[in-house]
Every structure is written in structure tokens, then in C-alpha cells.
Amino acid sequence: MRIHNGLSKLGATLRDFIESIGYGTRTFLNVLKVSPGLLKRPSLIVEQLHFIGNYSMLIITLSGLFVGMVLGLQGYYTLNKYGAEQSLGLLVALGLSRELGPVITALLFAGRAGTSLTAEIGLMKAGEQLSAMEMMAVNPIQRVLAPRFWAGVISVPLLASVFSAVGVFGGYLVGVQLIGVDNGAFWSQMQDGVDIWKDIYNGFAKSVVFGIAITFIALYQGYEAQPTPEDVARATTRTVVISSLMIWWLDFMMTALMFSK
């Protein structure tokens, strides 16, 4: 009897998982389908860019500065053992552009903007605002989800670029101004060793993929949440958990594909 109950619960879990994948795929395709209509009202995307991207700038900037400072400090101690402290600038730039910039920006974005999007959409559903739009022949996916989706996709790469740039400056402050690494060697090693396509472009591509994944997960969790305060709170938690796991999985897959050669 216990084995039968266990198999039944396992089957129900798998069924719910497959259903959620199907619903998610359908919602994602619907978002893409209605997106061309946003060209007539670009102000909707601009408004969400301000809400999603601008309000995340402070935490991204400060985090980038401190991550760059820590990376510069730890990198110097490691490189100094081998007499290669002049390569500190290269180490900081590669670490930020390839991995730390896109990944940490995505995690911070999921925690700050992703939860906000889920809570906003969930509360709109709980307050029957989405149902009211449907009654007035307004497509909530086109009016609510699509602008926020594209604003998130645009915001994450821009925020990741800011994170990496500020992080390099933080590494410069620690390595050159505080420790005393040669200023010319710091920048010249960085310029010679960082490839704009292999390093900068691949890091930018990662941040675009992260932006798509995080923003859609946040919107989908809010859109599919039950219209109760408890389920909206659980949907917000799921957004952070699923987004974080998705970021690490995508980062591993993309790193294996991009830098395996």
C-alpha cells in the first residue's frame, strides 16, 4: 500500500511538472507572438525599463565595486606567489567579463527585480485586474507581460556591463592605488589579454540568456499563481529558487560550449 501511494505521488509530481512545462512554453510563445504589437507603444517598454533597470542600478553598482575590490585583493595574493602580479588587471577583467559579471548580476536581478515582477503580477491577478482587462478585450499578455519581459531582457545585459566596468575599477583601486601594482602593466596586460569576441561578446551573450530566463520565470510564476496572498508569497519564493538554479545550469552549459575550444 505504501509503495502504491508513493508511486501515485511520484506520478502526480511528474504530471504536474510536465504540465507546467507545457503551460510555460505556451505562455512564452504567446509573449513572443504579441511582442510586435509593442512597436506601436514603445513607451510601455521604456516605463518598465525605468522600473526594472534603473531601480536595480544602485545594488548592481555597489556589488560590482566590492566584488572587483575583493577579486583584486585575492588575485594579487595568488599571483604574487608566482611573481605574476603584473597580470592582475587581466585576471580581474577576465573573471568579471566571462563569469562574475553576468552571473552575479543575474542573481541580484532575480532577487531584486524578479521578485518584484512576480509579486506585482500576482497581486494584479489577486485583485482581478487581469480578468478586468480580458473583459475589456485587452490582452493582459500583450499589455502587462510582454513589456516587462522585454524590459528585463534589455536590462540584464546593460546592468551586467555596468557591473563588470565598475568591478574593473574596483580592482584598479585595490591593485594599483592601494597595493602598488604598476599602473601601465595593469591596463596593458588587460588590453592585450582580453578578446572582445571570445570574452566580452560571450559574457554579453550569457547575460542576454540570463535575462530571458529570469524575466520569464518571474512573470510566469506571478501569472500562474493562485489569487491568494499565500500563493503569491510562495510564487515569489519560487522565482528566486528556480531562477538561481537556472542561472547556474545555463552558466555551466554556455561555458562548456563557449570556452571548450
Buried (B, 14 or more C-beta within 10 A) or exposed (E): EEEEEEEEEEEEEEEEEEEEEEEBEEBBEBBEEBBEEBEEEEEBBEBBBEBBBEEBEEBBBEBBBEBBBBBBBEBBEEBEEEEBBBBBBBBBBBBBBBBBBBBBBBBBBBBBBBBBBBBBBBBBBBEEEBEEBEEEEEBBBBBBBBBBBBBBBBBBBBBBBBBBBBBBBBBBBBBBEEBEBBEEBBBBBBEEBBEEEBBBEBBBBBBBBBBBBBBBBBBBBBBBBEBEEEBBBBBBEBBBEBBBEBBEEBBEEBBEEBEEE
